[in-house]
Every structure is written in C-alpha cells, then in structure tokens.
Amino acid sequence: MNECDLETITYAETMQSILLIEDHEGARHRLTEVLNRAFVSPEIVAASTLSAARPIIAKRAFDLIVLDLSLPDGSGEDFLLEIFAIHPKAYVVIASIHDEGVHLAGALANGAQGYLLKDRSIEELTENFIGIRDGRPAITPSITSKLIAMVNDQRIVPGQEPKVADADDIRVDVLTERETEVLVLLSRGFSRPEIAGFLEISRHTVATHIGKIYEKLEISSRSEAAIFAERAGLV
C-alpha cells in the first residue's frame, strides 16, 4: 500500500469532528441522529447561520462539514468558497431539500464532495454517510441520475438554469424560496402535516403557501403542481 492510499483510507475512516450548518431545528436534530448512527462517537458542532459558522471554521478544521444551501443570512453554495479558502482539503457534503440543476451544478462546481437530499429516510441518509468511510461519495441516488441526465443534455452549467421543455412557460421565479420548498415537498407526495413538520411551520402556513403557489402558477391540484415541478427541473 503506498502513502497516498494510506492517507485516503485514514481520512475516510476518521470522520470524528463534524460541523453541521443547518438552520431548521428539526432537520438539525434529525441530521445529528444520522451522524451519530453513521460514525463512532463523533464530536458534532452545530451552527444555524453562516455568521455563526464563520468564526468556527476560522478557528479550526473539521473532518466533515455538512452544509445546508438555504440559510437565513446567505447561500451555502457561496459559503463553500469561503470554506475552501480557509481549509482547502475540507470534506463538505451538502444536505438540502433542493435537487434542481442550478443548485446541484453550482454546489459541485464550488467543491462539494457530496450532495444529499435531507428529506430521505434516516436509514438511507445513514447509509450515505457510512459510505464515506468506505471511500464512496455521499450522493442521493436520484442526484446521480440527474447528474448523468444533465451531462447527457449538456445542461451542467453553474449559475444558469437548466434547460427544460417549454421553458418560456415555466416561471419558477414568481415563487418565493419558501414557496419553492413547499412545492418540492408537495410534488414528492408529502402531506400538509408532514410539510409543516419538516419546515417547522404551522399547517395553516403550509395551506397559505399552497394557495399562493396555485394562484401564481395558475394551477388547482397536487398533480398539476407535480407536473410543473418536474417540467421546471425541481424534482
């Protein structure tokens, strides 16, 4: 075994210090459970904002950084560049609700080594993180399929929206970020109570968001919402 192989195996097996950057308390607790299952007695430091994470990474390096993309005070995608400017060898895995091409391509182009959809089951997420110990990238299977499709369609251009059929008719920009999150969960089959729990908002607020989504997109059913989300490349 050469020196390079030894370093790779040692790095993969020593994910003991972990920085988790996630603003939703419920998702933070869920991911903490996943990380405790995947690794042996890890030290997990949590931050809910980029402003809280900056002084942490300025003081020390971590074996693993798990980063959300949508944070209250900025973009996780852009924060990747800050992380690698300080810690060039950082191992960063994105844990996001977003799987549309513009976020996926941008995050990977900025250096993320993995991309997981955090609405997957605890068991699936645990297996994804365990894979890091075995040298496998932590990527949700559907993300791998989307990457292949994007490359085949020559759509993987960071900073640009992916091409979709009848793109002129699809106006994702009319939705707020929260409405887009609700639309993604709704189109994936989650119930209103489940959406409320995952996003840590009330069922009434979920209903309000859905009403606004239907109004803005000029649709009237979950099935139409799912079709729109698929055509827009959101799912």
N, C-alpha and C positions, 0 to 999 in steps of 0.2 A: 504494500500500500504506500503510495507516495505521499509527500507532505500535503499536497493540495487536497487529496482525498480525505486525509485525517482531519484537516481543518473543516471541510464541508460536513462530515459526519458529526464532529464535535459541536459545530454551530447548530446543526439541525436538532441535536438531542438536548441542548441546554437552554431551552426557552423558559427560563426561570424568572426573569424580570420582564414584566409586561406593562405597557402603558395603554390604557383603554380610554379613548376620547369619544365620548357619546353623551349627548345632552338629554335624551329621554331616559328618565329614571328606570322605567320598566325594562326598556331594552338594555340598559346598563347592567341591571341585576341579572337579566337573562344571559347576557354575554359573559358576565362574571362566572355564572354557573357553568357555562360551556367551557370556559378556560380552565376552571378548577377540575373539570372532568378530563380534559384533554392533556393536561400537564400535571406533574407531580409537585404539589405544594408550591405553586407559583406565587411570587410577590406581585400583586396587581395594584397598580396606582391608577386611579381614575380621575379624569378631568371632564367637565361638562361643556367647556368653551375653549376656543383657541387661545384666548387671553390667559386662561388658567394653565393651558398646556405649554405655552411658550417658556415660562421660567423653569418648568420641569425639565424639558429637553435641553435647556441651556446649561443645566447643572449636571446632567448625567445621561448616559446611553442606556438603552433597553435592548433586551434580546428580541423583543417583538413589540410592535406598535399596532394596535387595532384602531382604525380611524373611520369615523362616520364622515359622509360627504356634506351633509346639510347641517350646519351648526349655526347657533344664533348670531355669532359675530363674524362669520366668514365661511369660505368654501374649503372643505377638506382637500379637495383636488388641488387648490393653490397651495395649501399648507404643506403638501408633500414636498414642494420645492424648498420650503424653509427647513423641513426636517433633514433633507439630504444635504443641504448647505452646511449644517452643523454636524450631522452624522452620516457621511457618505455610504457607510455599509449597513445602515439601518434596514431592518426587515419589516416592511409595512404591509398589512393586509387591510383592504377596505371592507367594511361591513356596512352595507347600505340597503335602502329599500329600492333604490333606482337601478334599473338594468338597461336603460336606453343607451344607444350608441354614443351620444355626445359625452356622457359621464364615464362610461366604460373606457372609451378610447383615450379620453383626457387623463384619467387616473393611471392607466397602464403606461401611457406615454410619459407621465411625470415620475415614473419609477416604482409604482406599487407592485409588489411581488404576488399579490393575491387579491381576489375580489369575491366576496361572499354576500349573498342576499340574506339579510338578518331575519327575514320572516320565515325562513326554513325551520324545520323541527330542531329541537335541542340535540337530538341524536345525530341528525345529518351534519349540523354545524360542528359537533364534537368530532366526528369522523374527519371532517375537512381540516380541522386544526391538528388532529393526530397525524394526518398525512404529512404535515410539515416536518415532524420528527423523522419521517421515513424519506425525506427529500422530495416530497410531492408538493406542488404549488396548491395553495388553498383557493380553489376556484369552484363555485357552484356549477354543476354540470350544464345547466341551461345557459350559463355565461359562456362556457366553452363552445357550445353550439352556436351561440350568437356571434362569437368572435370568428368562427370559421365562415359563417354566412357573410359577415361584414367584409372579411378579406376577399372572399369569392366575388362579392359585389363591388369591391374596391371602394368601400364606404368608410374605412377606418382612417378618418382624417380628424385629428384632435382639434377641438374648437369649432367644428362645423356640425350641423345637424345631419344625421344620416338620411340618405335618400329613401323615400317611401313612395308607394304608388299614389298618384293623385295628390302630391304634396301640397299643391296650391289650395286644396280644400281642407287641409288639416292645420288648425290654428291652435297648437298647444300653448302658444304664448299668451292666450287670453286667460289662461288659468293661473292662479297663484301657486306658489310652491306647495302649500298645504293641500290645495285642491288637487294638484297633480298626484300627491301622495295618496289621497283618498281614492282618486280614480284608479291608480295602480292596484291598490288593495281590493277595491270593489271588483275590478275586472278579473282578479285572480280568484274570485269566489268567496272572499271573506264577508261575513255578515256584518251588519252595522254595529252590534255589540263588540264583535271581535276587532273591528277597525277602531272603535272607541278605546278599547283596552290597549291595543298596540301603540296608538298615537298618544295615549294618555289625555284624551279629551272626552267630553260628555257625549252620550248618544244623540242628544239634541243638536250639539255642534256638528256631529257627523251628518245628521239629516239636513242641516242647513247647508253644509258644504256640497252634499249630493244635489240638493235643489239648485244651487248656483251652477254646479257643473252641467246639469241637464239644461239649464237655461242658456248658459254660454255656448254650449256645443249644439244646442237645438236638437236634443235627443230626449227620450222619455222612458228608457228602460235600462236595466243592468246589461242585457245582451247588446244593446246599441253602444253602451259605454265600453264593453269589452272589445267590440269591433273597432271602435275609434282608437282605443289604446293600442291595439295590435297594429293597425294601419299607421299609427304615429310612431311606432317603434318603442313604445313604453313597456310592453310585455313580450 
